[in-house]
Amino acid sequence: MFDFVHEKKRFVQIVLVLIAVTFAFFGLDTFNQANNADVIATVEGEKITQQAFEQELRQQQERMRETTRGNFDPAMFDKPEIKRAILDNLITQRLLMIQARAAGLKVSDKMLAETIAGIGAFQKGGQFDKEVYASVLRRQGRTPLTFEADVAQELSTRQVADVYLQNGYASSAVTEQLIRLNGQQRVVALSSMMLDPLIAQAKVADADIKKYYEANLSEFEMAEQIKVEYVIFSAEDLQSQVTVSEAEIKKYYDEHAPEFGTQEQRQASHILISVSAKASGVEKDAAKLKAEQVLQQVKQAPQKFAELAKQYSQDQGSAAAGGDLGMFGRGMMVPPFEEAVFKLKVGEISDLVQTDFGYHIIKLTAIAGAKTKPLSEVREDIAQKMKVQKGSDIYAEMAGKFSDILFEQSDTLKAAAEQVKMPIQKSAWLTKKQMPVAPWTDKALQAVFADDLVKNKRNSPAVEIAPNTLLAARMVEFKPASTRPLAEVDAVIRQKLSRAQAKEMLNKAGELTLSKLQRGEKASLAWSNPLTVTREKHVGLDEGLSRLIFQADTSKLPAYVAAVNAAGDYVLARVDAVKDVTKVDNNMRAGYIQQIRRMTGEQLFQSYLEGVRAKASITQKEFKTNEGG
C-alpha cells in the first residue's frame, strides 16, 4: 500500500518463515529421543537431534525443488550459512513451542480439522478430499497421525505469534500523514534525450579497440566445454518396482502398534491467581492467600467452579469459558500442572498447584482413553512406508554395486546402466562455471571436468546430486579453454566503446540542459503531454526518476529533475503542478490502519523473539565449510 512496505519486504519474509504453517514439519518425537552424540542443539534443556535437522534440511530441499521445478543445486544446502539458518529456525520453533506449552495454549479438534482441510494440496475440486490427503502423506513417507500431531503443535506456536502480530498499533497522525503523502499527485511532462543517435556519431579508432582487447583478454576467454553421456539412479526409481505383501503389512502393524495409537487425553478447567516467579515474597504471599480464599469457595460449592473461574481467574484465555482448557495430553502443560491433572479423577478438584504463572485450582472434567487405529485405516500408510524403506534398502545395496562397476569397467557406462536398469542419456555442451541446473549440480560439474574423465576418458565416480540420487558420466567430446581472436570480437568491442563514448556525450549535454532549465532559461525540447503520477502509481516512469520527482522542491513551479533510464537515455521531467489530498476516504483510512498494524505487529513479534532467545539457555553446533549435515 505504501513504499516502506516494500522496503520491509525482507523483514516480512523472515517473520513469515518463522511463523507460517509450512505443513512440512519435523517430527516432534525426533527432538528428545537421541543419544548425546546425535544432539546438535539444546533449547532450555530440550534436545534438537541430528535426525530432526536432516529431516528439516530434506524438506527445505524438496520445497526448493518444487518451487524451481528442479532447477536448483542441492549443493547450496551444504553451505554453512544455510545450515545455520535452518538450525536457527528449528531453535526458534522450539522456543515458541516451549512458550506455547508454558502458556497452556491448546488447539481444538475443530481448528485442526479446518486448518488441514484448507490446505490446497489436500483438496480436489476445491474441497478437502480424504483420499488425496492420504496419498500426499504417503508420498512424503508420513502418516496422518504424526502429521496431525505436528500441525497441532505448530498451530499452538502460531497462537503465541498472534498475540503480537494481531496487536500492532497505528496512530491517527501517522495514518493521515501516510495517506496524504501517498495520495499526493504531481503533474509532470517528460522529454527524452536519446542515446542511440549519439552511438552512430561516436568515433572509435582501431588502436583503441586493440588496446581494450589486450587490457581485457579475460573478457574474451572461452571456458573449456564438455559433452558427456550419463546415467542417473535413485531410490525413488526403485519404489515403483517394490511390492509389499499383506503379511508384511500385518507384521509391521503388530510390531509398531504404538505408532498407530493416540495417548490418553484429559480435559480440565482451572482458576489462575497469577503472580510472577520473580515477584517479591510479599506479592507471592498475597497471591497465595487470595488463591486459598477462592479454593475455599470452590470446595464449598464445586458445582459453581465455572462461575467462580469467570469471576476470579486471571487467565484471560480461559476465564470467559469457565476456565476450560480443552483436551490435552502429556507434555503439553508445565510439569507441576500436568502432574496434578494426571493424578485427579473426573470431577475431582485439586489443592493449590504452584507454577511460574502463579497458583492454580484445577478441576478434571473428562478423560479420553488411549486409542489404537485399526489396521484397515492405516494399511495404505504402512504399505507406502514399507515401499519407501524397501526402495531405500535396495538403493543402498545397488549403489555400492553401481560404484564398483563404474570402476571395474571404467571405459563404458553400459554395464553400470544395465545393473540399475536405467537409460544412458547425453548432455548438451557443459562448462565448469555454468549456472547449476539439475542434474548438473556443482558436484556433478566438478566430477565431469576431473582429469581422470577428461584426459584418461574414464567413467566419473558416482556423484550424489540429490538425496538418494546418484549420477555417473563419461566424456563424449571436449573443447579446451581458449581466447577468442581480436578479429572475432572487433565488432563487439567497437560497439561497447562507441556506447561508452555516446553515454559520456549524452550525460554532459543532459546536465547542461537541466542546469539551464533550473536557472529559468529556455531549452529546445519536445515535451510529452502532462502525466499525473503518485508515489504508488507512476506507470512508464523509471523508479529513480519517480523518486526524484517526489523529492523535487515544488515551492516554485515548474521544477525540473532528470535521470538516466535503463536504456541509457537521459530523461528530463518537468513538475508543473502539485495536488494534495483534500478528503480522506474512510475505506482508505481503514486499509492503511490495517497495513500499519500488520507492520508494527510484525516488529513487536520480532522483538519478542529476540527477547525470548536472549533469555533462553541455548547451545548449538557450529557448521564449517564443506561439513556434512
C-alpha positions as CSV (number, residue, x, y, z in Angstrom):
1,M,0.0,0.0,0.0
2,F,2.9,2.4,0.6
3,D,6.6,2.5,-0.2
4,F,8.0,1.5,3.2
5,V,6.2,-1.9,2.9
6,H,8.4,-2.7,0.0
7,E,11.5,-1.6,2.0
8,K,10.5,-4.0,4.8
9,K,10.0,-7.0,2.4
10,R,13.0,-9.0,3.6
11,F,11.9,-8.5,7.2
12,V,8.4,-9.7,6.5
13,Q,9.7,-12.7,4.7
14,I,11.9,-13.7,7.6
15,V,9.0,-13.4,10.0
16,L,6.7,-15.4,7.8
17,V,9.3,-18.2,7.6
18,L,9.3,-18.3,11.4
19,I,5.5,-18.3,11.9
20,A,3.9,-19.7,8.8
21,V,2.5,-23.2,8.9
22,T,4.5,-24.8,6.2
23,F,3.0,-28.3,6.6
24,A,6.3,-30.0,6.1
25,F,7.2,-30.2,9.8
26,F,9.9,-32.1,11.6
27,G,8.6,-35.0,13.7
28,L,8.1,-33.9,17.3
29,D,9.4,-37.3,18.6
30,T,12.8,-36.6,17.0
31,F,13.7,-33.8,19.5
32,N,14.4,-35.8,22.6
33,Q,14.8,-39.4,21.7
34,A,18.5,-39.3,21.0
35,N,21.9,-40.1,22.4
36,N,24.0,-37.0,23.3
37,A,26.2,-37.7,20.2
38,D,23.1,-37.1,18.0
39,V,22.2,-33.8,19.6
40,I,23.1,-30.7,17.6
41,A,21.3,-28.1,19.8
42,T,19.5,-27.8,23.1
43,V,16.8,-25.3,24.0
44,E,16.0,-24.9,27.6
45,G,17.4,-28.4,28.2
46,E,15.3,-29.9,25.4
47,K,17.2,-31.6,22.5
48,I,17.2,-31.0,18.8
49,T,18.6,-34.1,17.1
50,Q,20.7,-34.6,14.0
51,Q,17.7,-36.6,12.7
52,A,15.3,-33.6,13.2
53,F,17.8,-31.3,11.4
54,E,18.3,-33.6,8.5
55,Q,14.6,-34.1,8.1
56,E,14.1,-30.3,8.0
57,L,17.0,-30.0,5.6
58,R,15.4,-32.5,3.2
59,Q,12.1,-30.8,3.4
60,Q,13.6,-27.4,2.6
61,Q,15.4,-29.0,-0.4
62,E,12.1,-30.5,-1.5
63,R,10.3,-27.2,-1.2
64,M,13.1,-25.5,-3.2
65,R,12.9,-28.3,-5.8
66,E,9.1,-27.8,-6.2
67,T,9.4,-24.0,-6.4
68,T,12.1,-24.1,-9.0
69,R,10.8,-27.2,-10.8
70,G,14.1,-29.0,-10.1
71,N,16.3,-26.1,-11.5
72,F,18.4,-25.7,-8.4
73,D,21.6,-27.1,-7.0
74,P,21.2,-29.2,-3.8
75,A,24.8,-28.4,-3.0
76,M,23.6,-24.9,-2.0
77,F,22.3,-26.6,1.2
78,D,25.9,-27.7,2.0
79,K,26.8,-24.0,2.7
80,P,27.3,-23.4,6.5
81,E,25.2,-20.2,6.4
82,I,22.2,-22.2,5.0
83,K,22.7,-24.9,7.6
84,R,22.9,-22.3,10.4
85,A,19.7,-20.6,9.1
86,I,17.8,-24.0,9.2
87,L,19.1,-24.8,12.7
88,D,18.2,-21.3,13.9
89,N,14.7,-21.8,12.5
90,L,14.4,-25.1,14.4
91,I,15.6,-23.4,17.6
92,T,13.1,-20.6,17.1
93,Q,10.2,-23.1,16.6
94,R,11.3,-25.0,19.7
95,L,11.3,-21.8,21.7
96,L,7.8,-21.0,20.5
97,M,6.6,-24.5,21.4
98,I,8.0,-24.1,24.9
99,Q,6.3,-20.7,25.3
100,A,3.0,-22.1,24.0
101,R,3.2,-25.0,26.4
102,A,4.0,-22.8,29.3
103,A,1.1,-20.5,28.5
104,G,-1.2,-23.6,28.3
105,L,-2.2,-22.8,24.8
106,K,-4.3,-25.5,23.1
107,V,-5.6,-26.3,19.6
108,S,-9.2,-27.6,19.3
109,D,-10.1,-30.6,17.1
110,K,-12.2,-28.2,15.1
111,M,-9.4,-25.8,14.4
112,L,-7.0,-28.6,13.5
113,A,-9.6,-30.1,11.0
114,E,-10.3,-26.7,9.5
115,T,-6.7,-25.9,9.0
116,I,-5.8,-29.2,7.3
117,A,-9.0,-29.1,5.2
118,G,-7.9,-25.6,4.0
119,I,-4.5,-26.8,2.5
120,G,-4.8,-26.8,-1.3
121,A,-2.6,-29.9,-1.7
122,F,-5.2,-31.9,0.1
123,Q,-8.2,-30.7,-2.0
124,K,-10.0,-32.0,-5.0
125,G,-12.3,-29.6,-6.8
126,G,-11.8,-27.0,-4.1
127,Q,-12.9,-29.4,-1.4
128,F,-10.9,-31.4,1.1
129,D,-10.5,-35.0,-0.1
130,K,-9.5,-37.8,2.3
131,E,-8.1,-39.9,-0.5
132,V,-5.9,-37.1,-1.7
133,Y,-4.8,-36.3,1.9
134,A,-3.7,-39.9,2.5
135,S,-2.0,-40.0,-0.9
136,V,0.0,-36.8,-0.4
137,L,1.2,-38.0,3.0
138,R,2.1,-41.4,1.7
139,R,4.3,-39.8,-1.0
140,Q,6.1,-37.9,1.8
141,G,6.5,-41.1,3.8
142,R,4.3,-39.7,6.6
143,T,1.2,-40.9,8.4
144,P,-1.9,-38.8,9.2
145,L,-1.3,-39.4,12.9
146,T,2.1,-37.9,13.1
147,F,1.3,-35.1,10.6
148,E,-1.8,-34.0,12.6
149,A,0.2,-34.0,15.8
150,D,2.8,-31.8,14.1
151,V,0.2,-29.4,12.7
152,A,-1.4,-29.1,16.1
153,Q,1.9,-28.3,17.7
154,E,2.6,-25.7,15.0
155,L,-0.8,-24.1,15.4
156,S,-0.2,-23.7,19.1
157,T,3.0,-21.8,18.4
158,R,1.1,-19.6,16.0
159,Q,-1.1,-18.6,18.8
160,V,1.9,-17.3,20.6
161,A,2.9,-15.3,17.5
162,D,-0.7,-14.0,17.0
163,V,-0.6,-12.3,20.4
164,Y,1.9,-9.9,18.9
165,L,1.0,-10.0,15.2
166,Q,-2.6,-9.1,15.8
167,N,-1.9,-6.3,18.3
168,G,0.1,-3.9,16.1
169,Y,-0.7,-0.2,16.5
170,A,-1.4,2.6,14.2
171,S,-1.6,6.3,15.3
172,S,-4.1,8.6,13.6
173,A,-1.4,11.1,12.9
174,V,0.9,8.7,11.2
175,T,-2.0,7.2,9.2
176,E,-3.1,10.6,8.0
177,Q,0.4,11.6,7.0
178,L,1.0,8.4,5.0
179,I,-2.3,8.8,3.2
180,R,-1.6,12.3,2.2
181,L,2.0,11.5,1.1
182,N,0.9,8.5,-0.9
183,G,-2.2,10.3,-2.3
184,Q,-0.4,13.4,-3.4
185,Q,-0.4,13.9,-7.2
186,R,2.2,15.6,-9.2
187,V,1.5,16.7,-12.8
188,V,4.6,16.2,-14.9
189,A,5.8,16.4,-18.6
190,L,8.7,14.3,-19.9
191,S,11.4,14.9,-22.5
192,S,14.0,12.3,-23.5
193,M,17.4,12.9,-24.9
194,M,18.1,9.6,-26.8
195,L,21.4,7.6,-26.6
196,D,21.2,5.6,-29.9
197,P,21.7,8.6,-32.3
198,L,24.9,9.5,-30.5
199,I,26.3,6.0,-30.7
200,A,26.3,6.4,-34.5
201,Q,28.3,9.7,-34.1
202,A,30.9,8.1,-31.9
203,K,34.4,7.7,-33.4
204,V,36.4,4.7,-32.2
205,A,39.9,4.2,-33.5
206,D,41.3,0.7,-34.4
207,A,44.1,1.4,-31.9
208,D,41.6,1.9,-29.1
209,I,39.9,-1.4,-29.9
210,K,43.3,-3.2,-29.9
211,K,44.2,-1.5,-26.6
212,Y,40.9,-2.6,-25.0
213,Y,41.3,-6.1,-26.2
214,E,44.8,-6.5,-24.8
215,A,43.9,-5.0,-21.5
216,N,40.8,-7.2,-21.1
217,L,41.8,-10.6,-22.5
218,S,39.9,-12.4,-19.7
219,E,36.7,-10.9,-21.1
220,F,37.2,-12.9,-24.3
221,E,38.2,-16.2,-22.8
222,M,36.1,-19.3,-23.7
223,A,35.9,-21.8,-20.9
224,E,36.6,-25.4,-21.5
225,Q,33.5,-27.3,-22.6
226,I,32.5,-30.9,-22.5
227,K,29.7,-33.2,-23.7
228,V,29.0,-36.4,-21.7
229,E,26.8,-39.4,-21.6
230,Y,25.5,-40.1,-18.2
231,V,23.3,-42.4,-16.0
232,I,21.0,-41.2,-13.2
233,F,19.9,-43.8,-10.5
234,S,17.7,-43.0,-7.5
235,A,15.9,-44.7,-4.6
236,E,12.6,-43.2,-5.9
237,D,13.0,-45.0,-9.2
238,L,13.1,-48.3,-7.2
239,Q,9.9,-47.7,-5.2
240,S,7.7,-48.4,-8.2
241,Q,9.4,-51.8,-8.6
242,V,8.7,-52.8,-4.9
243,T,5.8,-54.8,-3.7
244,V,4.6,-55.3,-0.1
245,S,2.6,-58.3,0.9
246,E,-0.4,-58.3,3.2
247,A,1.5,-60.5,5.7
248,E,4.4,-57.9,5.8
249,I,1.8,-55.1,6.4
250,K,0.2,-57.1,9.3
251,K,3.6,-57.9,10.8
252,Y,4.6,-54.2,10.7
253,Y,1.3,-53.2,12.3
254,D,1.7,-55.7,15.1
255,E,5.3,-54.7,15.8
256,H,4.7,-51.0,15.8
257,A,1.3,-50.7,17.5
258,P,2.2,-47.6,19.5
259,E,2.8,-45.8,16.2
260,F,-0.9,-46.0,15.4
261,G,-2.3,-45.0,18.8
262,T,-3.2,-41.8,20.5
263,Q,-2.1,-41.1,24.0
264,E,-4.6,-40.5,26.8
265,Q,-6.1,-37.0,26.8
266,R,-7.5,-35.1,29.7
267,Q,-9.9,-32.2,29.8
268,A,-9.5,-29.8,32.7
269,S,-10.6,-26.3,33.9
270,H,-8.6,-24.1,36.1
271,I,-8.7,-20.9,38.1
272,L,-5.4,-19.0,38.0
273,I,-4.3,-16.4,40.5
274,S,-1.3,-15.1,38.7
275,V,2.0,-14.0,40.2
276,S,5.4,-13.8,38.6
277,A,8.1,-16.3,39.6
278,K,10.3,-13.2,40.0
279,A,7.8,-11.4,42.3
280,S,8.7,-10.5,45.9
281,G,7.8,-12.7,48.8
282,V,5.1,-10.3,49.9
283,E,3.5,-10.4,46.4
284,K,3.6,-14.2,46.4
285,D,2.1,-14.5,49.8
286,A,-0.7,-12.1,48.8
287,A,-1.5,-14.2,45.7
288,K,-1.4,-17.4,47.7
289,L,-3.8,-16.0,50.3
290,K,-6.2,-14.9,47.6
291,A,-6.0,-18.3,45.9
292,E,-6.7,-20.1,49.2
293,Q,-9.8,-18.0,49.7
294,V,-11.0,-18.8,46.2
295,L,-10.2,-22.5,46.8
296,Q,-12.4,-22.5,50.0
297,Q,-15.3,-21.1,47.9
298,V,-14.8,-23.8,45.3
299,K,-14.8,-26.6,47.9
300,Q,-17.9,-25.2,49.4
301,A,-19.7,-25.1,46.0
302,P,-17.8,-27.3,43.5
303,Q,-20.8,-27.1,41.1
304,K,-20.1,-23.4,40.7
305,F,-16.5,-23.9,39.5
306,A,-17.1,-22.4,36.1
307,E,-18.9,-19.4,37.6
308,L,-16.0,-18.8,40.1
309,A,-13.5,-19.2,37.2
310,K,-15.2,-16.4,35.3
311,Q,-15.2,-14.2,38.4
312,Y,-11.7,-14.8,39.8
313,S,-9.4,-16.5,37.2
314,Q,-6.7,-14.2,35.8
315,D,-6.1,-16.5,32.8
316,Q,-7.7,-14.3,30.1
317,G,-7.6,-17.1,27.6
318,S,-9.8,-19.5,29.6
319,A,-11.7,-17.4,32.2
320,A,-14.5,-16.5,29.9
321,A,-15.1,-20.2,29.1
322,G,-15.3,-21.1,32.8
323,G,-11.7,-22.0,33.0
324,D,-12.0,-24.7,30.4
325,L,-8.6,-25.6,28.8
326,G,-9.9,-28.3,26.4
327,M,-8.3,-31.7,25.8
328,F,-4.6,-32.2,26.1
329,G,-2.0,-34.9,26.5
330,R,1.2,-35.3,28.4
331,G,4.0,-32.9,27.6
332,M,1.6,-30.1,26.7
333,M,1.4,-28.3,30.1
334,V,4.1,-27.2,32.5
335,P,5.3,-30.1,34.7
336,P,3.6,-29.2,38.1
337,F,0.3,-28.5,36.3
338,E,0.5,-31.8,34.3
339,E,1.4,-33.8,37.3
340,A,-1.6,-32.6,39.3
341,V,-4.0,-33.1,36.4
342,F,-3.0,-36.7,35.8
343,K,-3.4,-37.6,39.4
344,L,-7.1,-36.4,39.5
345,K,-10.2,-38.4,39.0
346,V,-13.0,-37.0,36.8
347,G,-14.9,-34.3,38.8
348,E,-12.2,-34.1,41.4
349,I,-10.7,-30.7,42.3
350,S,-7.0,-30.2,43.2
351,D,-5.5,-28.2,46.1
352,L,-3.4,-25.2,45.1
353,V,-0.9,-26.0,42.4
354,Q,2.0,-23.6,42.0
355,T,3.7,-22.9,38.7
356,D,5.8,-20.0,37.3
357,F,2.5,-18.4,36.3
358,G,1.0,-18.4,39.8
359,Y,-1.4,-20.5,41.8
360,H,-3.9,-22.8,40.0
361,I,-7.1,-24.6,41.2
362,I,-7.7,-27.4,38.8
363,K,-10.9,-29.5,38.1
364,L,-10.7,-32.6,35.9
365,T,-13.7,-32.7,33.7
366,A,-13.1,-35.6,31.3
367,I,-10.7,-38.4,30.3
368,A,-10.3,-39.7,26.8
369,G,-8.5,-43.0,26.9
370,A,-5.7,-44.0,24.6
371,K,-6.8,-45.5,21.3
372,T,-5.3,-47.5,18.5
373,K,-6.3,-47.1,14.9
374,P,-7.5,-50.4,13.2
375,L,-5.3,-51.9,10.5
376,S,-7.9,-51.1,7.8
377,E,-7.3,-47.3,8.5
378,V,-3.5,-47.4,8.3
379,R,-2.9,-50.2,5.7
380,E,-2.0,-47.7,2.9
381,D,0.2,-45.7,5.1
382,I,2.1,-48.8,6.2
383,A,2.4,-50.1,2.6
384,Q,3.8,-46.7,1.4
385,K,6.2,-46.5,4.3
386,M,7.5,-50.0,3.7
387,K,7.9,-49.3,-0.1
388,V,10.0,-46.3,0.8
389,Q,12.1,-48.3,3.2
390,K,12.5,-51.2,0.8
391,G,13.4,-48.9,-2.0
392,S,16.0,-47.2,0.2
393,D,17.4,-50.6,1.2
394,I,17.7,-51.8,-2.4
395,Y,19.2,-48.5,-3.3
396,A,21.8,-48.7,-0.6
397,E,22.7,-52.2,-1.8
398,M,22.7,-51.4,-5.5
399,A,24.6,-48.1,-5.0
400,G,27.7,-50.0,-3.9
401,K,27.5,-52.3,-6.9
402,F,26.8,-49.3,-9.2
403,S,30.0,-47.6,-8.0
404,D,32.0,-50.9,-8.2
405,I,31.0,-51.5,-11.9
406,L,31.9,-47.9,-12.8
407,F,35.4,-48.5,-11.5
408,E,35.8,-52.1,-12.8
409,Q,34.6,-51.3,-16.3
410,S,35.8,-47.7,-16.5
411,D,35.8,-47.5,-20.3
412,T,32.0,-47.8,-20.6
413,L,28.7,-46.8,-18.9
414,K,26.8,-49.7,-20.4
415,A,27.4,-52.3,-17.7
416,A,26.5,-49.8,-14.9
417,A,23.4,-48.7,-16.7
418,E,22.3,-52.3,-17.1
419,Q,23.0,-53.0,-13.4
420,V,20.5,-50.4,-12.3
421,K,18.2,-50.7,-15.3
422,M,18.4,-47.0,-16.2
423,P,19.0,-45.5,-19.7
424,I,22.2,-43.8,-20.9
425,Q,21.5,-40.1,-21.6
426,K,23.5,-37.4,-23.5
427,S,24.2,-33.8,-22.3
428,A,24.5,-30.6,-24.2
429,W,27.8,-28.7,-24.0
430,L,28.7,-28.1,-20.4
431,T,31.1,-25.5,-18.8
432,K,32.6,-25.8,-15.4
433,K,31.3,-22.4,-14.2
434,Q,27.8,-22.5,-15.7
435,M,24.7,-21.9,-13.6
436,P,23.9,-25.2,-11.9
437,V,20.8,-26.7,-13.4
438,A,19.5,-30.2,-12.5
439,P,21.1,-32.6,-12.9
440,W,24.3,-30.6,-13.3
441,T,24.9,-29.5,-9.8
442,D,28.3,-28.1,-8.7
443,K,29.4,-31.6,-7.6
444,A,28.4,-33.2,-10.9
445,L,30.2,-30.5,-12.9
446,Q,33.3,-30.9,-10.8
447,A,33.2,-34.7,-11.5
448,V,32.8,-34.4,-15.3
449,F,35.7,-31.9,-15.6
450,A,38.1,-34.1,-13.4
451,D,41.4,-35.1,-15.1
452,D,40.6,-38.8,-15.0
453,L,37.4,-38.3,-17.0
454,V,38.8,-35.7,-19.5
455,K,42.4,-36.9,-20.0
456,N,42.0,-40.7,-19.4
457,K,38.5,-40.9,-20.8
458,R,37.3,-43.0,-17.8
459,N,33.9,-43.1,-16.1
460,S,33.4,-40.5,-13.3
461,P,32.7,-41.8,-9.8
462,A,29.0,-41.9,-8.7
463,V,28.1,-38.4,-7.5
464,E,25.1,-37.7,-5.2
465,I,23.2,-34.9,-6.9
466,A,20.2,-35.1,-4.6
467,P,19.2,-37.2,-1.6
468,N,19.5,-40.9,-2.6
469,T,20.2,-40.0,-6.2
470,L,23.4,-40.8,-8.0
471,L,24.9,-39.7,-11.3
472,A,27.8,-41.1,-13.3
473,A,29.2,-39.7,-16.5
474,R,31.7,-40.4,-19.4
475,M,33.2,-37.9,-21.9
476,V,31.9,-37.8,-25.4
477,E,33.6,-34.6,-26.7
478,F,35.8,-32.0,-25.2
479,K,36.9,-28.4,-26.1
480,P,39.8,-26.9,-24.2
481,A,39.7,-23.3,-22.9
482,S,40.8,-20.6,-25.5
483,T,40.8,-16.9,-26.1
484,R,38.7,-15.6,-29.0
485,P,40.9,-13.8,-31.6
486,L,40.7,-10.0,-32.0
487,A,39.1,-10.3,-35.4
488,E,36.3,-12.3,-34.0
489,V,35.4,-9.7,-31.3
490,D,36.4,-6.5,-33.0
491,A,32.7,-5.5,-33.7
492,V,31.7,-6.3,-30.1
493,I,34.5,-4.1,-28.7
494,R,33.7,-1.3,-31.2
495,Q,30.0,-1.3,-30.1
496,K,31.0,-1.2,-26.4
497,L,33.4,1.7,-26.8
498,S,31.0,3.6,-29.0
499,R,28.3,3.2,-26.4
500,A,30.5,4.4,-23.6
501,Q,31.6,7.4,-25.7
502,A,28.0,8.2,-26.5
503,K,26.9,8.0,-22.8
504,E,29.6,10.5,-21.9
505,M,28.4,12.9,-24.6
506,L,24.8,12.5,-23.6
507,N,25.3,13.0,-19.9
508,K,27.3,16.2,-20.5
509,A,24.6,17.5,-22.8
510,G,21.8,16.4,-20.5
511,E,23.4,18.0,-17.4
512,L,23.9,21.2,-19.3
513,T,20.2,21.3,-20.4
514,L,19.0,20.5,-16.9
515,S,21.1,23.3,-15.5
516,K,19.7,25.8,-18.0
517,L,16.1,24.8,-17.2
518,Q,16.7,25.0,-13.4
519,R,18.0,28.6,-13.9
520,G,14.8,29.5,-15.7
521,E,16.4,29.6,-19.2
522,K,14.7,28.0,-22.2
523,A,15.8,24.9,-24.0
524,S,14.8,23.4,-27.3
525,L,13.0,20.2,-26.1
526,A,9.8,18.3,-27.1
527,W,7.7,17.7,-24.0
528,S,5.1,14.9,-23.6
529,N,1.5,15.5,-22.7
530,P,1.0,16.0,-19.0
531,L,1.0,12.9,-16.8
532,T,-0.5,12.7,-13.3
533,V,1.5,10.4,-11.0
534,T,1.6,9.4,-7.3
535,R,4.3,7.7,-5.2
536,E,2.4,4.4,-5.8
537,K,1.3,4.8,-9.4
538,H,3.9,6.0,-11.9
539,V,3.5,3.6,-14.8
540,G,6.0,4.2,-17.5
541,L,8.4,6.1,-15.2
542,D,11.7,4.8,-14.2
543,E,11.9,4.2,-10.3
544,G,14.8,6.5,-10.0
545,L,13.2,9.3,-11.9
546,S,9.9,8.9,-10.0
547,R,11.8,9.2,-6.7
548,L,13.4,12.4,-7.9
549,I,10.1,13.8,-9.0
550,F,8.7,13.4,-5.4
551,Q,11.9,14.7,-3.9
552,A,11.8,17.9,-6.0
553,D,11.3,21.2,-4.3
554,T,7.9,22.4,-5.5
555,S,7.8,25.7,-3.7
556,K,8.4,27.3,-7.1
557,L,7.0,25.7,-10.3
558,P,7.8,24.4,-12.7
559,A,10.6,22.3,-11.1
560,Y,13.0,20.2,-13.1
561,V,14.7,16.9,-12.4
562,A,16.4,14.3,-14.6
563,A,17.7,10.7,-14.6
564,V,19.3,8.1,-16.9
565,N,16.9,5.3,-17.6
566,A,17.6,1.6,-18.1
567,A,18.1,2.1,-21.8
568,G,20.7,4.8,-21.2
569,D,18.5,7.7,-22.4
570,Y,18.7,11.0,-20.4
571,V,15.1,11.7,-19.3
572,L,14.1,15.2,-18.0
573,A,10.9,15.7,-16.0
574,R,9.1,19.0,-15.6
575,V,6.8,19.2,-12.5
576,D,4.0,21.6,-13.4
577,A,1.5,21.2,-10.5
578,V,1.0,19.5,-7.1
579,K,-2.4,18.3,-6.0
580,D,-2.7,17.4,-2.3
581,V,-5.3,15.1,-0.8
582,T,-8.3,17.1,0.3
583,K,-10.5,14.4,1.6
584,V,-9.6,11.0,3.1
585,D,-12.0,8.1,2.4
586,N,-12.9,6.0,5.4
587,N,-12.3,2.8,3.5
588,M,-8.8,4.0,2.5
589,R,-8.1,5.0,6.1
590,A,-9.1,1.6,7.3
591,G,-6.9,-0.1,4.8
592,Y,-3.9,1.9,5.8
593,I,-4.5,1.3,9.5
594,Q,-4.7,-2.4,8.8
595,Q,-1.4,-2.3,6.9
596,I,0.4,-0.3,9.6
597,R,-0.9,-2.5,12.4
598,R,0.4,-5.6,10.5
599,M,3.8,-4.0,10.1
600,T,4.0,-2.9,13.8
601,G,2.7,-6.3,14.9
602,E,5.5,-8.0,12.9
603,Q,8.0,-5.7,14.6
604,L,6.6,-6.5,18.0
605,F,6.8,-10.2,17.3
606,Q,10.4,-9.9,16.1
607,S,11.3,-8.0,19.3
608,Y,9.5,-10.7,21.4
609,L,11.5,-13.4,19.6
610,E,14.8,-11.6,20.2
611,G,13.9,-11.2,23.9
612,V,12.9,-14.8,24.4
613,R,16.1,-16.0,22.7
614,A,18.3,-13.7,24.7
615,K,16.9,-15.2,28.0
616,A,16.8,-18.8,26.9
617,S,19.5,-21.4,27.6
618,I,20.6,-22.5,24.1
619,T,23.6,-24.5,22.9
620,Q,24.1,-25.3,19.2
621,K,26.5,-26.9,16.8
622,E,28.7,-24.7,14.6
623,F,28.8,-25.6,10.9
624,K,32.1,-25.4,8.9
625,T,32.6,-25.1,5.2
626,N,32.1,-28.5,3.4
627,E,30.9,-30.1,6.6
628,G,28.2,-32.7,6.2
629,G,24.7,-32.3,7.7
